[in-house]
Amino acid sequence: MQTTSDGPSAKTPILSEWLNYWVFVSYMAGPNLDADKPAKPVRDKPEAVTASFLLEDYGNLGIEVKRNPGDPTIFMSWGAVLYVQGPPAEVRKQIDLENAKQAKGDGVR
């Protein structure tokens, strides 16, 4: 929280600027379940994984992301998240311009 002469002021979290953009997330992951025996516990060492995700939301407990636009939403707790890197402002601006061009082009058929 930043402080001004008028008292404390809330700073906008960078995550809010990355909402609905693709971000890189490094997180801790355990082993996958056996698809043939999903009720069987699986034990192995955790590993750090980095992948791109569509950032849908975030809050006090963690982030909500998707691997692909049509996939179900995944919740990642802050305890598992190691790092989040989103696009810088100039890249977001370019993405927004491209999306606006596509939307305009889609409406002229």
N, C-alpha and C positions, 0 to 999 in steps of 0.2 A: 504494500500500500504506500502510495506517495503522500507526502505531507506538503501542504501549501500554507501561506500566511493565514488562510481562512480555516485551517485545520486539515484533517486527513481527507484525501480524495481517492476514490477507487480507480485503479488502473485497469483498462480493458485487457483481459488475457489474450495473448497471441493466438490461442486456440480458437477464439471467436472469429478471428480473421481467416482462419483456415477451414471453417465449416463449409461443407459441400465442395471441398477441393480434395485432390489426391495428396496424401501425405505418406512419408516413410515412417514406419513404427518399428522400433526394436523392442522385443518383448521376450520374456522367459516362457518357454513352452515345455510341457512334459511329453512323454511318449503318447502315441495315438492308441486308441482302443482297438482291439481286434474286432473287425466287422462281423466275423462269424460268432464271436462270443463277447458281445458288448457289456455284459454284466460282470465279466471277469476282470478283477483289478489288474492293472499293468504297472510294473515298477521298472524304472530306469532313471538315469540321470537327466535332469533338466538341461536345456540348451537355449542359448540366445538365438533368436530368429529375427531377421529384418525383412520386411515386405511392404509393398505399397497397399494402401487402403483408402477408401473414400470415407472421410471423417464426417459422420452424420450428426454427432452430438457429444457433449462431454459434461461432466458434473463432478461432485465431490467424491464419488465412488470410482470413477473411471471414464473410459471413452466408449462410444458406440461407433462401429466401423463396418464397412462391407468390403469384401475382396473384389467383387464385380457388382455393377449396378443392379442386376437382377437377383443377386444372392440375398439370403436372410442376413439380418443385422447380427453382428457379433459384439458382445460386451467384453471389454478387457479392463480388469481392475487396475488401479494405479499400482498395486503391489506387483503386478506382472510387467507393467510398461517401464522400459528403461529409457526410451528416447522417442521423441516425436519431432519430425522435421517437415515443415510445410513449405509451399512455394513462397518466394519473396514477393513483395508488392508488385514489382514490375511484371513478374510472370503471371500473377493473378489477373492483372489488368489485361494482358495479352489473351489469356484464357477467356476472360469475360467478353472481349471484343470478338474473338472467334465464335463463341457461343451465340452472341447477338447476331452475327452474320448468318450463322446456320439457321437460327430461329426466323430471321427475316426471309431467308431463302426458302424455308419450308412453308411459309405462309403464302408464297406467290406461285401457286400451282394451278 
